Amino acid sequence: MDFELTDEERAFQEAVRRFGDRVLRPNERRIDAEHRIPAEVLSAMAELGLLAMPVPEQYGGMGASAVLTEIAAEEVGRGDFSMATAVFFLLEAGWGHVLARYGTDATRQEVLPAVTRGKAFLGVATTEPTGGSDLQGMHTTSRRDGASFLLRGEKAFVSGVEEAKELGGGHLTLTRSGAGSGFNLLYVATRTPGISTQRFDNMGRMGISTGALTYQDARVPEAALVGSEGKGFECAMEGFSVARTFVSAACIGAAERALETGIAYIRERKAFGQPLGKFEAIQFELVDLWTQVEAVKWQCRRAAWLLDRTLLRGDLARRSEVDRLVASVKLTAPQVAFECVRRVMMWFGAAGYTKDVGLELGFRGIMSYLVGAEGGLNIMRIILGRELLGKEFVPYK
Ligand SMILES: Cc1cc2nc3c(=O)[nH]c(=O)nc-3n(C[C@H](O)[C@H](O)[C@H](O)COP(=O)(O)OP(=O)(O)OC[C@H]3O[C@@H](n4cnc5c(N)ncnc54)[C@H](O)[C@@H]3O)c2cc1C
């Protein structure tokens, strides 16, 4: 087993870190205030190959491994502390993979080259106003009508609703199959007639919209089907495994940034005649947090390594191992990151409560992964409970 990055991986990591320092950090406050990621930032991401990284080269992507994408996600999370750019990055990486693997060639050609150039957005729509955890209880339907599907229903809390309307693009949308059993996963362009959107007023990661999509007999072509009819649920679960790994990586990058900020401060700031870092009460907190970040970071890298050997190759035989690892990383990384930000805010005292120091950006952004984005913490616990005890102990799908 080799824990070293290859020369190529290290060079890419350094390039994305430079991009984070030169482009993301100077723009993060603007991203938060203007509620959008500036076009020049998206162009720079496209130039570096950061958009939908795992998508094969024939559709404009890098064909990047999950490990390389995970490394990049960490750097994006470190660069834009508000998490908005990380969300944009990881949704396209995770769901770009699903579309590239299971979409029809017509839809791949239509969507993926534009997404990788930053000229369209790609996200996922599974959550409904009645809930996001219990996906089997969803109501939105896609009914076959000749060579197309008619969608009826509503999705809620979906990331990128406005970006997909303004830039172009859409969402891989999970719907109940009109045939009665199973689920269809469909690529649904947001500008399709019969779709309306609404932006919600979030508390954080303001640079990417979250909102509702309402479908009133919105017609999408048969070619929009991702995977086979009635089997969309499995494809969606695959996308969640991939995207949750990158969510966790972004949280780890943010955690590292919080600790770096904190270390610089407690070396300099004095109280009672000595730097804060000389007080064991603070030094030990730093050590405990660093240890937790280090542990989850390597667990996350291992999850990406496993994805490269399984799902990204189309091998589903080790699904259970993937589920276990990804759920434990997604359960841990956002909590560790949030705790790092919270503790470092306290080391700063009153200054930590100001926007000048900027820790509140991370506080608001990371919180989205605690309340539910890409699956709530208890859903990760349910997956792990099912894996550790068996399905008979977990009455949910
Ligand atoms: C900023 C943000 C962006 C998002 N982006 C997207 C997106 O792009 N696309 C999309 O489809 N969705 C998105 N979501 C929605 C997200 O997937 C849901 O929040 C999540 O699935 C939980 O659903 P819910 O919010 O309806 O909570 P509910 O399902 O109502 O659950 C409420 C709480 O109860 C817990 N809970 C539920 N069931 C159980 C149980 N059996 N045992 C114990 N606890 C349980 C949950 O963990 C949660 O804490 C986003 C959410 C946020 C906050």
The ligand as a MOL file (V3000), in Angstrom:
LIG
                    3D

  0  0  0     0  0            999 V3000
M  V30 BEGIN CTAB
M  V30 COUNTS 53 58 0 0 0
M  V30 BEGIN ATOM
M  V30 1 C -28.0080 23.6460 1.3490 0
M  V30 2 C -28.6910 22.3930 0.8910 0
M  V30 3 C -28.5600 21.9860 -0.4270 0
M  V30 4 C -29.2280 20.8530 -0.8860 0
M  V30 5 N -29.0950 20.4630 -2.1860 0
M  V30 6 C -29.8320 19.4400 -2.6650 0
M  V30 7 C -29.7890 19.0700 -4.0410 0
M  V30 8 O -29.0070 19.6180 -4.8210 0
M  V30 9 N -30.6310 18.1160 -4.4770 0
M  V30 10 C -31.4970 17.4660 -3.6590 0
M  V30 11 O -32.2350 16.6060 -4.1130 0
M  V30 12 N -31.5500 17.7720 -2.3210 0
M  V30 13 C -30.7410 18.7330 -1.8190 0
M  V30 14 N -30.7950 19.0680 -0.4860 0
M  V30 15 C -31.7380 18.3770 0.3670 0
M  V30 16 C -31.1000 17.2640 1.1920 0
M  V30 17 O -30.8500 16.1390 0.3730 0
M  V30 18 C -32.0940 16.9600 2.3150 0
M  V30 19 O -32.0010 18.0310 3.2350 0
M  V30 20 C -31.8180 15.6560 3.0300 0
M  V30 21 O -31.9900 14.5570 2.1820 0
M  V30 22 C -32.7570 15.5110 4.2490 0
M  V30 23 O -34.0820 15.7020 3.8460 0
M  V30 24 P -35.0180 16.7740 4.5980 0
M  V30 25 O -34.2610 18.0430 4.6880 0
M  V30 26 O -36.3190 16.7760 3.9080 0
M  V30 27 O -35.1550 16.2180 6.0640 0
M  V30 28 P -36.0990 15.0190 6.5210 0
M  V30 29 O -35.9930 13.8720 5.6090 0
M  V30 30 O -37.4420 15.5810 6.8110 0
M  V30 31 O -35.3840 14.6430 7.8940 0
M  V30 32 C -35.3610 15.5890 8.9700 0
M  V30 33 C -34.3350 15.1380 10.0010 0
M  V30 34 O -34.6990 13.8570 10.4930 0
M  V30 35 C -33.6350 12.9430 10.2980 0
M  V30 36 N -34.2210 11.6360 9.9760 0
M  V30 37 C -34.9590 11.3080 8.8900 0
M  V30 38 N -35.3000 10.0190 8.9300 0
M  V30 39 C -34.7700 9.5100 10.0680 0
M  V30 40 C -34.7790 8.2240 10.6660 0
M  V30 41 N -35.3710 7.1850 10.0920 0
M  V30 42 N -34.1390 8.0520 11.8530 0
M  V30 43 C -33.5080 9.0980 12.4500 0
M  V30 44 N -33.4630 10.3340 11.9260 0
M  V30 45 C -34.0870 10.5420 10.7390 0
M  V30 46 C -32.8080 13.5030 9.1640 0
M  V30 47 O -31.4380 13.0600 9.2040 0
M  V30 48 C -32.9350 14.9860 9.4090 0
M  V30 49 O -31.9930 15.3910 10.3740 0
M  V30 50 C -30.0690 20.1430 0.0010 0
M  V30 51 C -30.1620 20.5410 1.3500 0
M  V30 52 C -29.4740 21.6480 1.7940 0
M  V30 53 C -29.5810 22.0380 3.2360 0
M  V30 END ATOM
M  V30 BEGIN BOND
M  V30 1 1 1 2
M  V30 2 1 2 3
M  V30 3 2 2 52
M  V30 4 2 3 4
M  V30 5 1 4 5
M  V30 6 1 4 50
M  V30 7 2 5 6
M  V30 8 1 6 7
M  V30 9 1 6 13
M  V30 10 2 7 8
M  V30 11 1 7 9
M  V30 12 1 9 10
M  V30 13 2 10 11
M  V30 14 1 10 12
M  V30 15 2 12 13
M  V30 16 1 13 14
M  V30 17 1 14 15
M  V30 18 1 14 50
M  V30 19 1 15 16
M  V30 20 1 16 17
M  V30 21 1 16 18
M  V30 22 1 18 19
M  V30 23 1 18 20
M  V30 24 1 20 21
M  V30 25 1 20 22
M  V30 26 1 22 23
M  V30 27 1 23 24
M  V30 28 2 24 25
M  V30 29 1 24 26
M  V30 30 1 24 27
M  V30 31 1 27 28
M  V30 32 2 28 29
M  V30 33 1 28 30
M  V30 34 1 28 31
M  V30 35 1 31 32
M  V30 36 1 32 33
M  V30 37 1 33 34
M  V30 38 1 33 48
M  V30 39 1 34 35
M  V30 40 1 35 36
M  V30 41 1 35 46
M  V30 42 1 36 37
M  V30 43 1 36 45
M  V30 44 2 37 38
M  V30 45 1 38 39
M  V30 46 1 39 40
M  V30 47 2 39 45
M  V30 48 1 40 41
M  V30 49 2 40 42
M  V30 50 1 42 43
M  V30 51 2 43 44
M  V30 52 1 44 45
M  V30 53 1 46 47
M  V30 54 1 46 48
M  V30 55 1 48 49
M  V30 56 2 50 51
M  V30 57 1 51 52
M  V30 58 1 52 53
M  V30 END BOND
M  V30 END CTAB
M  END
